[in-house]
């Protein structure tokens, strides 16, 4: 397989595709033309299980707005990743509710 560089958004889409359980690393590797080991490392990085801790990549954000402090940029990147994580968790809950026919989310406004 050809090792191509993917943008962070493309990487997140591939990780989301894996986490939703639609395919294996190898299947996604063939689908997106990326080595399956690279996809595995992206998933581990997204789940916070990477071997070495690095600061989130902020190159694209820094190029757009250079007047923002590095700490603010790092916080914005963390917020973006948490929003993606929340979206994925909601999708997983939706799939579980649909497949199991069980209500998982709390119903607001019901009498206790």
C-alpha positions, -999 to +999 in steps of 0.1 A: +000+000+000+011+035-007+016+056+024-001+089+018-004+118+042-039+125+054-052+158+069-063+157+105-099+158+095-094+128+072-076+109+100-105+117+123-130+104+098-111+071+094-109+068+132-146+075+135-153+049+109-133+023+128-148+032+162-183+028+149-174-008+142-180-007+105-147-023+095-114-036+106-080-019+104-071-038+073-104-032+056-101+005+063-065+005+051-076-009+017-106+015+015-086+047+022-053+034+008-034+038+041-013+012+059-035-005+086-007+000+112-010+038+106-047+036+112-041+016+144-017+043+157-043+070+149-069+051+169-045+046+198-036+083+197-073+093+197-081+070+226-051+084+246-031+053+246-001+065+225+033+056+237+048+091+239+027+121+249+029+150+225+011+183+223-018+183+198-009+195+163-017+231+160+001+240+128-030+248+107-046+269+135-014+288+142-010+297+105-045+312+104-043+333+135-008+341+147-019+365+174-035+338+196-013+324+223-001+288+220-021+278+251-054+290+236-046+272+204-039+240+223-071+243+243-091+249+211-076+217+196-085+197+227-121+211+226-124+201+190-112+165+198-136+163+228-165+174+205-156+147+181-154+121+209-188+132+222-203+128+187-189+093+184-202+083+218-237+096+209-235+076+177-226+045+196-255+050+220-279+055+191-267+023+175-270+003+208-305+016+214-315+007+179-300-028+179-310-038+214-344-020+215-335-006+250-337+030+261-303+040+274-306+078+277-323+094+307-357+108+299-359+144+313-391+156+329-404+121+340-418+116+375-396+096+398 
